Amino acid sequence: MRSIARVINGCKVSDGAGVEICRVIGQPGADYIDPFLMFDDFRNDDPSGYVAGFPPHPHRGFETVTYMLKGKMRHRDSAGNAGLLEDGAVQWMTAGCGILHSEMPEQTNGSLWGFQLWLNLPQRLQMSEPRYQDIPVSDVIEFTQDDVSYRLVAGELFGHVGPAKTHLPVLMIDLKLTNARAVIPLTDGDTTIMFCFEGQVSIEGQAIADGDLAIIEGTGDVALDGSGRCLLISSAPLNEPIARHGPFVLSTEGELKKAFIDYQTGQLAPNQAAFLASGGRG
């Protein structure tokens, strides 16, 4: 059975137009866990801490995955795509060669809670065509096995296949355990992380509490025990150099510099100027 190599505690940061979030991956000491570039937990019961949202901003070279637990978030991008994320929905965006998008809360009262993962792409795919997947809650695969509730977003598990279309194999599961045990088969050599967001989940006797992320090591299956809820995400490391700054993640400093030049000259994405002028509303 696999065990925990390291536990990471998130730190409070402000992003977008002043949205308060907890950054777990992408902070000093946990900058990059190949292929995971960033992992944010945004949960807030005070609209003043999130209502300004994430106005139009660019991306190139990687993917963003947004998973909503509570609240509503409107996504729009420069390619003309738009979608409303509600409780349990997922948005999987491949920035590829370049896209601008906005992420704006649509409620003014109540809670906002979700997660955003940045997933790196190999150099050969970084300049692929942008792609946007709006996955409603009804499309996420839900099932119960051995008293454990599963929500499968991506990958294959126990004969089920998640709805997300991924460039590389990715397993992404939301698990809820109530005094139960889940044994999850994993691919040897993949990087596997587990983020607990309710209660407490243990791996080989080591407990992970709400808000902590575990990096899992070893081979074979991983066994989760306890009463809690967590995200388990696994994918193969790329083992490639990265050059990253702000909203761009590429493989060389030259590619990174070109991304900034393209953005500054209005050539990062089609309809860039019009999208910025609209404030992300069209």
Number of C-alpha atoms within 10 A of each C-alpha: 13 16 19 22 10 11 17 16 15 20 16 14 13 13 14 17 14 15 20 19 23 21 22 23 24 18 17 9 9 15 13 16 17 18 21 25 21 20 24 21 23 19 21 19 12 13 16 13 17 26 19 16 20 20 17 23 18 22 24 26 30 27 25 20 17 21 22 23 19 18 21 23 25 17 21 23 24 25 19 12 14 19 17 19 26 20 17 18 23 27 21 22 22 30 27 21 18 27 25 24 27 23 24 23 19 16 14 14 12 12 16 25 18 23 19 19 19 22 22 25 27 20 18 9 16 22 18 17 12 20 15 18 18 19 20 17 17 9 16 21 16 17 11 11 9 10 13 17 18 21 19 25 27 22 21 17 16 8 5 13 15 20 18 21 14 15 11 12 14 21 23 22 25 18 20 25 23 16 12 16 19 20 12 14 15 18 15 13 14 21 21 28 21 24 25 24 18 16 17 20 29 19 20 13 13 14 17 25 20 16 19 18 25 23 16 21 19 16 15 14 16 20 18 24 20 20 17 22 23 25 19 20 21 23 22 18 17 16 9 11 11 19 14 17 12 7 13 19 28 25 18 14 14 10 16 20 15 13 24 18 13 14 19 10 11 13 15 21 21 15 18 22 14 13 23 19 12 10 13 21 20 16
